[in-house]
Amino acid sequence: MLATHGDSARVIAGGQSLVPMMAMRLLRPAFLVDINEITALKFVKIEKDFARTGACMRQCVVERDDTLAARVPLLRQALAWVGHVQTRNRGTVGGSLAHADPSAELPLVARMLGAKIVLRSSKGSRTLDAGQFLTGPMSTSAQPDECLEEIHWPVWSEKRTGSAFTEIAIRHGDFAMVAAAAQLAVDESGRCTRAALGLGGAAGTPLAFAEIAARLVGTKLEDKAIEDAASDASKETDPGADLHATKEYRRHLARVLAGRVLREAREKAKLQ
Ligand SMILES: Cc1cc2nc3c(=O)[nH]c(=O)nc-3n(C[C@H](O)[C@H](O)[C@H](O)COP(=O)(O)OP(=O)(O)OC[C@H]3O[C@@H](n4cnc5c(N)ncnc54)[C@H](O)[C@@H]3O)c2cc1C
């Protein structure tokens, strides 16, 4: 169907974003390709360095999966902020990534951890980094005839790893004004051996700060080092303004929330 009608067809997964967009006439596809009954798109598999989730996995199932939460804790932490129990019962992991809202939680986790996105069409499959896949607000590099098939979430093997996710929204369940995620690994002396930091709602796509996070490696994650990292990250944001928040306020939130997740991740890592 996608190969034949790609330009005028749309995949429908949980329908939690597509149906509202159709109701508002923002999208008017001639064909809907319903992937809900494709069992091959519903799985969780743990490999050595990454966890694979099928694109059509319901968000609630991923959220409740204890094995996944142990390997990629940010998934459960982020999903707690995605909409409501009712929307997570229906919404899928792949749908959230394909929808590519710049404030959405799962694209932020994918971008910040460096997840791989597997796309399939009748011509074959290709694998992209989340950063290549997410190209702008509500836009991805997927072609109209491609279906998102699965996502590979990196698993950190470091024993002392901690992660944290937080956001500010008008009401819990609303899209974030700004969201922040961090993951840190430390050695037995508390020295940082690996770091990742990301911000959502702070630009047209979720942002990952690999260079800024790398500067934390080798430090003891003192408050000053964390504040500097948070401040540097917020300077690299390019948030929009709307009736909820100005650009300056979003940038302020970016700094405060980045500091908050880094400190929380540090404490969790040291407790391991
Ligand atoms: C009240 C409410 C609150 C919400 N709050 C949040 C929130 O706080 N954070 C958040 O991130 N989301 C939120 N959402 C959106 C929700 O997370 C959606 O589930 C998600 O954005 C889309 O997933 P879906 O499976 O419902 O996809 P659908 O709505 O079915 O599809 C969304 C888009 O992705 C495409 N698509 C879906 N699956 C595939 C695939 N496998 N391959 C290719 N294209 C595909 C569709 O063609 C469509 O363009 C909210 C939704 C509602 C209704």
The ligand as an ORCA input file, in Angstrom:
! r2SCAN-3c Opt
* xyz 0 1
  C      -4.318     14.075     25.061
  C      -2.990     13.691     24.456
  C      -1.825     14.057     25.117
  C      -0.587     13.711     24.577
  N       0.542     14.096     25.240
  C       1.739     13.748     24.757
  C       2.953     14.092     25.439
  O       2.940     14.692     26.500
  N       4.126     13.693     24.889
  C       4.180     13.001     23.708
  O       5.272     12.658     23.249
  N       3.069     12.662     23.050
  C       1.860     13.013     23.541
  N       0.731     12.667     22.851
  C       0.879     11.940     21.569
  C       1.060     10.447     21.795
  O       2.283     10.178     22.435
  C       1.025      9.646     20.494
  O       0.847      8.330     20.890
  C       2.233      9.680     19.606
  O       2.629     11.015     19.315
  C       1.938      9.008     18.276
  O       1.888      7.630     18.425
  P       0.715      6.809     17.784
  O       1.112      5.372     17.870
  O      -0.558      7.199     18.422
  O       0.816      7.243     16.240
  P      -0.277      7.702     15.220
  O      -1.089      8.824     15.788
  O      -1.010      6.541     14.674
  O       0.686      8.261     14.075
  C       1.426      9.463     14.263
  C       2.263      9.732     13.002
  O       3.288      8.762     12.891
  C       3.142      7.999     11.694
  N       3.487      6.626     12.048
  C       3.033      5.922     13.126
  N       3.638      4.725     13.185
  C       4.476      4.666     12.123
  C       5.383      3.679     11.645
  N       5.568      2.521     12.275
  N       6.087      3.957     10.513
  C       5.927      5.135      9.874
  N       5.092      6.115     10.292
  C       4.387      5.872     11.405
  C       1.726      8.202     11.247
  O       1.594      8.050      9.849
  C       1.478      9.634     11.708
  O       2.023     10.531     10.779
  C      -0.517     12.994     23.357
  C      -1.693     12.611     22.696
  C      -2.909     12.970     23.233
  C      -4.155     12.557     22.512
*
